[in-house]
Amino acid sequence: MNRHHLLSLPKVFVTKRFVAVIVLINLLFVFGVSSFASAADEVSGAPQLNAKSAILMDAETGQILYQLDAETARPPASMSKMMTEYLVSRAVKQGKLSWDEKVKVTEGAAKQVGSRIFLAEGDEHTIRELYIAMAVGSANDATAQLAISVAGSEEAFAVLMNETAKELGMTTAHFVNSTGLDRADMPEKYRPSSIEGETVMSAKDSAILAYHILKEEPEFLETSKIQSYKFRKRDKTAISNVNWMLESNKDVPSLRKFAYVGVDGLKTGHTSNAGNCFTGTALQNGTRLIAVVMGVPGGVNDGKRFLETAKLFDYGFQKFEKKTVIQAKAIIPEHETLKVKKGKSTKLKVVTATDITIMVPKGQAVEPVIEEVKSTQDPLVAPIKLGDKVGTVTYKYKDPSTQEDKLVTIDLIASEDVNKASWWRLFFRAIGNFFSGLFHGIVDLF
């Protein structure tokens, strides 16, 4: 609308407010609505990633801080080896293997292709040596041999991987081998006949797997952060860690730009189908995060997957803070006590056993509300000791990152002793209750 059109309108419409609206409309067309959307994105600080899938998770609680198409199953490449690492470590803890146990390399392991340490059939190496080669150098031959040592064959191990994925709550993961190689790249003789398809896993499932490794096998980080490892004494060169984000790489000139404070794991992945993938973890100021990127374009040696992962870590560490929204040993409003029978007291004071701490965007508040309070027995039976678990309380709150409703249940504990009452006290209490009930019954008649 030009000046001539504006002046031709009735004067009642030509007001300051009307002019302001016209100016605003022109600005929208000049700058474009997308410019304003971009500005909003910058304010929120959400990372703009060049990846097909991604997720950022708090390693302590499993809380999701960011996700990008995180539940779509994709080829994970060597990130599959995290499941192999988990199962080998578990087998050692269960006494099925020992770290110092020597095993003979089988044909199925020796014929693996891709990243490898060139094992020959009949070679002998310890479980620990093979494990480090897998974790540090992503060696397919070492990985396959570990799988065979655990389950008898790689195919049987893949069955175990799939069973374990379900146990851990991984909903999209499907494994056909221990390495993450495409079926066509496996030694033809050892391709699985009882398992169909290809190995796939979503970014969320990869984060869930990393979460369980960190919770149940935290010592794995001592292996995953090894910068280099000489597999054989006769080897001229050592295996270099393919995780360029390790904090220790700040002292390596060629890798300095990828090194990130607090990074000490976990696993890279690359195939032509998967693109560049990475599941990383970093610890800063007492907060540990898990970040996953999948399908990052580019070459395997350009390091772009690590730069994309750094965006996720920056977002988590810079934009979020830990907040305790429910304190430990807190009184529950309107539920300060629970009923008790056969005790000196008929009521027991209770408090929360633990706190509820979550990651919250800086400057935001989260207000949990009480959803349910349950007693382990109704009523409780004396005697009860200070600190005994006597019930649970469930809180509901809106997750500040995903805006999903979350339910968290924590224990209630006794905040005092309630000793068992004497028979004499119970006798007179029963008489009192009888007459009290009788009185109320008479009153109700009228």
Summary of the structure (lengths in Angstrom):
residues: 446
radius of gyration: 30.5
end to end distance: 80.9
largest distance: 100.8
contacts: 1425
relative contact order: 0.11
helix: 37%
strand: 25%
